[in-house]
Amino acid sequence: MRAVWLEAALNGPWGRERQPDIPITVQEIVADGVACARAGAAIIHLHAYDAATGRQDDDWQLYARIIDGIRAACDAIVYPTIPIAGSGFAGALTLTPQQRYAHLGELAQRGLVEWAVVDPGSVNIARLDALAQRASGFVYQNPDEHILEGLRICAEHRVRPSYAIYEPGFTRAGAALAEAHPGLQQPIYRFMFSDQFAFGFPPRATHLDAHLALLRETAPAAPWMIAGLGVDLRALIPAAVERGGHVRVGLEDWPLGARTTNVALVEDAARLIAAAGGRLATASEVRAACAAADLAAASSAA
């Protein structure tokens, strides 16, 4: 049985008014992360919050407490987000590249992160139901200078970039940027699907195949995952497993306002992965597979 990576994205930037069941405090996030890891998620992704305001807070010391707390209880790849620039969910609408990635640099210097969010492009984030009422969303901003700062930190500290591929052009840009950074570890490509939002594709196998065709042309050695925002990916999991991919679930990605728990989503995904002929990878197996992808990418570039 092929080892399939399972990632749990615990909370996102949404706040409880948009996603009522997300963990907010350090203690809640640690407990949820540990529970998801014990349910089979080898990778844990999270946003830190100011418990008093209920808003995302990217203080590196908050992230350090969460990462240390989860790792003290289990072996998992635990990695933080970045401020979702342009939204207002994480403070200022406009940040410099250095401000945006300051927490990542601090965590990387201390050896606390293995992966990092570096999203290779900007995208309109708007709900379909809001657009029908002529209500606007926001532009998730990732200017080139921000992407370059994130990749600089990753290359300097041997942190693996995790790319969110909201639109197909992100794959081309991400591959070109990776080639421009010697020594950068092979990025992970997360194909972002949605039911509620207007970006990218809805979660269908034919659309996954379009993503994969472009990935084979641009970064054939790259590991990939299915993920998204405002989406129920369960129907797409068998196709992802059959095609050699990996899976991310969690309340960050789940349809906004729909009630469930991260552990329930991990358990559902684990059952679907097993039914499709896969087995859940351990964190050690994910690390080994990533190292193999680095070698394969280096060999193809030589």
Residue pairs with C-beta under 8 A, 6 or more apart in sequence:
1 277
1 278
1 279
2 241
2 244
2 277
2 278
2 279
3 278
3 279
3 280
3 281
3 282
3 285
3 289
4 241
4 245
4 246
4 247
4 273
4 278
4 279
4 280
4 281
5 42
5 43
5 223
5 225
5 246
5 247
5 281
5 286
5 289
6 40
6 41
6 42
6 43
6 246
6 247
6 248
6 249
6 266
6 269
6 270
6 273
6 280
6 281
7 41
7 42
7 43
7 44
7 45
7 225
7 227
7 246
7 247
7 248
7 249
7 250
8 33
8 36
8 37
8 41
8 43
8 44
8 45
8 248
8 249
8 250
8 262
8 265
8 266
9 45
9 46
9 227
9 248
9 249
9 250
9 251
9 252
9 253
10 22
10 23
10 29
10 32
10 33
10 36
10 44
10 45
10 46
10 47
10 250
10 251
10 252
10 262
11 19
11 22
11 23
11 24
11 29
11 46
11 47
11 49
11 250
11 251
11 252
12 19
12 22
12 47
12 81
12 229
12 251
12 252
12 253
13 47
13 56
13 81
13 84
13 87
13 89
13 90
14 22
14 89
14 252
14 256
15 22
15 54
15 55
15 56
15 89
16 22
16 24
16 54
18 256
18 257
19 251
19 252
19 254
19 256
19 257
20 257
20 259
21 251
21 259
21 260
21 261
22 251
22 252
23 29
23 31
23 32
23 262
24 49
24 51
24 54
25 49
25 51
26 48
26 51
26 62
26 65
26 66
26 69
29 46
29 48
29 49
29 66
30 65
30 66
30 69
30 70
30 73
32 262
32 263
33 44
33 46
33 66
33 69
33 70
33 76
33 78
34 69
34 70
34 73
34 74
35 262
35 263
36 44
36 250
36 262
36 263
36 266
37 44
37 70
37 73
37 74
37 75
37 76
38 74
39 263
39 266
39 267
39 270
40 266
40 267
40 270
40 280
41 76
41 266
42 76
42 77
42 280
42 281
42 282
42 283
42 285
42 286
43 76
43 77
43 78
43 79
43 115
43 248
43 283
43 286
44 70
44 76
44 77
44 78
44 79
45 78
45 79
45 80
45 81
45 117
45 162
45 248
45 250
45 252
46 66
46 78
46 79
46 80
46 81
47 56
47 80
47 81
47 90
47 252
48 56
48 57
48 58
48 59
48 62
48 63
48 66
48 80
49 55
49 56
49 57
49 62
50 56
50 57
55 89
55 90
55 91
56 81
56 83
56 84
56 89
56 90
56 91
57 90
58 80
58 81
58 82
58 83
58 90
58 91
58 102
58 103
59 103
60 102
60 103
60 104
60 106
60 107
63 80
63 103
63 107
63 112
64 107
64 110
64 112
66 78
67 78
67 80
67 107
67 112
67 113
68 112
70 76
70 78
71 78
75 282
75 283
75 284
76 283
77 114
77 115
77 283
77 286
77 287
78 113
78 114
79 113
79 114
79 115
79 116
79 117
79 162
80 103
80 104
80 107
80 113
80 116
80 117
81 117
82 100
82 101
82 103
82 104
82 116
82 117
82 118
82 119
82 150
83 90
83 91
83 92
83 95
83 99
83 100
84 90
84 140
85 93
85 94
85 95
85 100
85 140
85 141
85 142
85 146
86 93
86 94
86 122
86 138
86 139
86 140
86 141
87 93
87 125
87 138
87 140
88 138
94 141
97 143
97 145
97 146
97 148
97 149
97 150
98 149
100 146
100 149
100 150
101 146
101 149
101 150
101 153
104 113
104 116
104 150
104 153
104 159
105 153
105 157
107 113
108 116
108 153
108 154
108 156
108 157
108 159
109 157
113 157
113 159
114 159
114 160
114 287
115 159
115 160
115 161
115 162
115 188
116 150
116 153
116 154
116 159
116 160
116 161
116 162
117 150
117 161
117 162
117 164
118 147
118 150
118 151
118 154
118 161
118 162
118 163
118 187
119 140
119 142
119 147
119 163
119 164
119 166
119 170
120 142
120 147
120 163
120 165
120 170
120 173
120 174
120 177
121 142
121 147
121 166
121 167
121 169
121 170
121 173
122 139
122 140
122 141
122 142
122 143
123 139
123 140
123 166
123 167
123 199
124 137
124 138
124 139
124 140
124 198
124 199
125 137
125 138
125 139
125 140
125 197
125 199
125 229
126 136
126 137
126 138
126 197
126 198
126 199
127 137
127 196
127 197
127 198
127 230
127 256
128 196
128 197
128 198
129 196
130 136
130 137
131 137
131 198
137 197
137 198
140 166
147 173
147 177
148 177
150 161
151 161
151 177
151 178
151 181
151 184
152 181
153 159
154 160
154 161
154 181
154 184
154 185
155 181
155 182
155 183
155 184
158 185
159 185
160 185
160 186
160 187
160 188
160 290
161 174
161 178
161 184
161 185
161 187
161 188
162 187
162 188
162 190
163 170
163 171
163 174
163 187
163 188
163 189
163 190
164 170
164 190
164 192
164 227
165 171
165 174
165 189
165 190
165 191
165 192
165 200
165 211
166 192
166 199
166 200
167 199
167 200
168 210
168 211
168 214
171 189
171 211
171 214
171 215
171 218
171 219
172 214
172 218
174 187
174 189
174 219
175 218
175 219
175 222
176 218
178 184
178 186
178 187
178 219
179 301
185 290
185 294
186 219
186 221
186 222
186 223
186 290
186 293
186 294
186 296
186 297
187 219
187 222
188 222
188 223
188 224
188 225
188 290
189 215
189 219
189 222
189 223
189 224
189 225
190 224
190 225
190 226
190 227
190 248
191 200
191 208
191 211
191 224
191 225
191 226
191 227
191 228
192 199
192 200
192 227
192 228
192 229
193 200
193 201
193 202
193 203
193 207
193 226
193 227
193 228
193 231
193 233
193 236
194 200
194 201
194 202
194 203
194 228
194 229
194 230
194 231
195 202
195 203
195 230
195 231
195 232
195 255
196 229
196 230
196 231
196 255
196 256
197 229
197 230
200 228
201 207
201 208
201 210
201 211
202 231
203 226
203 228
203 231
203 232
203 233
203 235
203 236
204 236
205 236
205 239
208 226
208 236
208 239
208 240
208 243
208 245
209 243
211 224
212 224
212 243
215 222
215 224
219 297
220 300
221 293
221 296
221 297
221 300
222 293
222 297
223 246
223 289
223 290
223 293
224 245
224 246
225 240
225 245
225 246
225 247
225 248
226 233
226 236
226 237
226 240
226 245
226 246
226 247
226 248
227 233
227 248
227 253
228 253
229 252
229 253
230 253
230 254
230 255
230 256
231 253
231 254
231 255
232 254
232 255
232 258
233 247
233 248
233 249
233 253
234 268
234 269
234 272
237 247
237 269
237 272
237 273
237 276
238 272
238 275
238 276
240 246
240 247
241 247
241 272
241 273
241 276
241 277
241 278
242 276
242 277
246 281
247 269
247 273
249 265
249 266
249 268
249 269
250 262
250 265
250 266
251 260
251 261
251 262
251 265
254 260
254 265
270 280
273 279
273 280
274 280
281 289
